[in-house]
């Protein structure tokens, strides 16, 4: 689904039941990572194959994304993370730099995004109003800078698979006839 958040100033990118997409894109391939990368490209949110990834995930999700984030770090991406996420990743042996949450130090997560220091944002949020409010400005900054962002564990894992696919091989183009073995 394609959501035009950049056209709606002040709208949060966390998806709720009232959200409506303005279009859909599809990526087809024999490998899920390549298919996902193709879909992201067509949605106008190409996955960066290198650079700096800002990560802030709620406690319940940290174990579920650690392996994916380790893969990014081991393949050359730099990881920035908010204190709780950074501590968890460090304990798991993942190289990470700690960056303060919004308004809790300088430069904080939003300032790093606005400065152009961040190429990808991965942010899952708890259901409490404070967590949603605190991460809102981070998601809006990503939209304004054109930085791809992911807000669910499934999307984070898919993005890492897409990045892996882009790093290891050309994603290529095939016709539907080629895919289905028809002339």
Secondary structure, DSSP 4 states (H G I P E B T S, - for coil): -B--GGGSTT---S--TT---SB------SSHHHHHHHHHHHTT-PPPSSSEEEEE--GGGHHHHHHHHHHHHHTT-EEEE-HHHHHHHHHTT---EE-BPTTSSSSBHHHHHHTT--SEEEE---SSHHHHHHHHHHHHHHHHHT-EEE-SHHHHHHHHHHHHHHHHS------HHHHHT--
